[in-house]
Amino acid sequence: MSDGAEALQYIASANLFAQKGAGSTPKLILLDLNSAGWADYMSCAPQSDERTRGIPIVALTSSKIGIDLAESYKLGVNSYVIKPADPFQFAEVIAAIGRYWLGINELPSL
């Protein structure tokens, strides 16, 4: 997805994504807080929408600023992860996130 608005359209199967069908609902959302439109995406309260309520949202950022952390949780993220600068460590972190949220954690049925 190129921005938060496009991500919302994908999840809602709207506009360009109307043909994808409901079976394509994501199981996990990785949200880069440095990307365009993340605040727009979170301001639409995906955790209050029935279609997206059960999808965990993991915020990825390079910011260690406490207000960013607090604001992210206030907006509804389920986890806040500092991105390592090293690409190999970053790949390990992403793999660990996937193992936890998609393999270890018990998610509600969507």
C-alpha positions as CSV (number, residue, x, y, z in Angstrom):
1,M,0.0,0.0,0.0
2,S,1.3,3.5,-0.7
3,D,-0.6,5.3,2.1
4,G,-3.1,5.0,4.9
5,A,-6.1,5.8,2.7
6,E,-5.2,3.1,0.2
7,A,-4.7,0.6,3.1
8,L,-8.2,1.4,4.3
9,Q,-9.7,0.9,0.9
10,Y,-7.9,-2.5,0.6
11,I,-9.2,-3.7,4.0
12,A,-12.8,-2.5,3.2
13,S,-12.6,-4.0,-0.4
14,A,-13.5,-0.6,-1.7
15,N,-12.6,1.3,-4.9
16,L,-9.7,-0.3,-6.7
17,F,-9.9,-3.3,-4.4
18,A,-13.6,-4.1,-4.7
19,Q,-12.9,-7.3,-6.7
20,K,-10.5,-8.8,-4.2
21,G,-13.2,-10.3,-2.0
22,A,-13.7,-10.6,1.7
23,G,-11.5,-13.7,2.0
24,S,-8.4,-11.5,1.4
25,T,-8.6,-9.7,4.8
26,P,-5.2,-9.3,6.3
27,K,-4.3,-11.3,9.4
28,L,-1.7,-8.6,10.6
29,I,-1.1,-5.0,9.8
30,L,2.5,-3.7,9.9
31,L,2.2,0.1,10.0
32,D,5.4,2.1,9.3
33,L,4.9,5.3,11.3
34,N,7.3,7.1,8.9
35,S,5.1,6.3,5.9
36,A,2.6,8.8,4.4
37,G,-0.9,8.6,5.7
38,W,-0.4,6.4,8.8
39,A,-2.1,9.1,11.0
40,D,-5.0,9.1,8.5
41,Y,-5.3,5.4,8.7
42,M,-5.3,5.3,12.5
43,S,-7.7,8.3,12.8
44,C,-10.3,6.1,11.1
45,A,-10.2,3.9,14.2
46,P,-9.6,0.5,12.6
47,Q,-10.0,-1.1,16.0
48,S,-13.6,0.2,16.2
49,D,-14.6,-1.1,12.7
50,E,-16.1,-4.5,12.8
51,R,-14.3,-5.6,9.7
52,T,-10.9,-4.7,11.1
53,R,-11.3,-4.9,14.9
54,G,-9.6,-8.3,15.2
55,I,-6.6,-7.5,13.0
56,P,-3.5,-6.7,15.2
57,I,-1.7,-3.5,14.3
58,V,2.1,-3.4,14.8
59,A,3.6,0.0,14.6
60,L,7.2,0.1,13.2
61,T,9.2,3.2,13.8
62,S,12.7,4.5,14.3
63,S,11.4,6.9,17.0
64,K,12.1,6.3,20.7
65,I,10.2,9.4,21.7
66,G,7.8,8.5,24.5
67,I,5.0,10.7,23.2
68,D,5.0,8.7,19.9
69,L,4.8,5.5,21.9
70,A,1.9,6.7,24.0
71,E,0.0,8.2,21.1
72,S,0.3,5.1,19.0
73,Y,-1.2,2.9,21.8
74,K,-3.9,5.6,22.3
75,L,-4.8,5.3,18.6
76,G,-5.1,1.6,18.9
77,V,-1.9,-0.2,17.9
78,N,-1.3,-3.5,19.6
79,S,2.5,-3.4,19.5
80,Y,5.2,-0.7,19.1
81,V,8.5,-1.9,17.6
82,I,11.7,0.1,17.1
83,K,13.1,-0.7,13.6
84,P,16.8,-1.7,13.6
85,A,18.9,0.1,11.1
86,D,20.7,-3.0,10.0
87,P,18.7,-4.8,7.3
88,F,19.5,-8.3,8.5
89,Q,18.3,-7.4,12.1
90,F,15.2,-5.7,10.6
91,A,14.4,-9.0,8.7
92,E,14.8,-10.9,12.0
93,V,12.5,-8.5,13.8
94,I,9.8,-8.8,11.1
95,A,10.1,-12.6,11.2
96,A,9.7,-12.6,15.0
97,I,6.7,-10.3,14.7
98,G,5.1,-12.7,12.2
99,R,5.9,-15.8,14.4
100,Y,4.3,-14.2,17.4
101,W,1.2,-12.6,15.9
102,L,0.5,-15.4,13.4
103,G,1.8,-18.4,15.1
104,I,1.9,-18.0,18.9
105,N,-0.8,-15.4,19.8
106,E,-4.4,-16.6,19.6
107,L,-6.4,-14.2,17.4
108,P,-10.2,-13.9,17.3
109,S,-12.0,-15.3,14.3
110,L,-12.7,-12.5,11.7
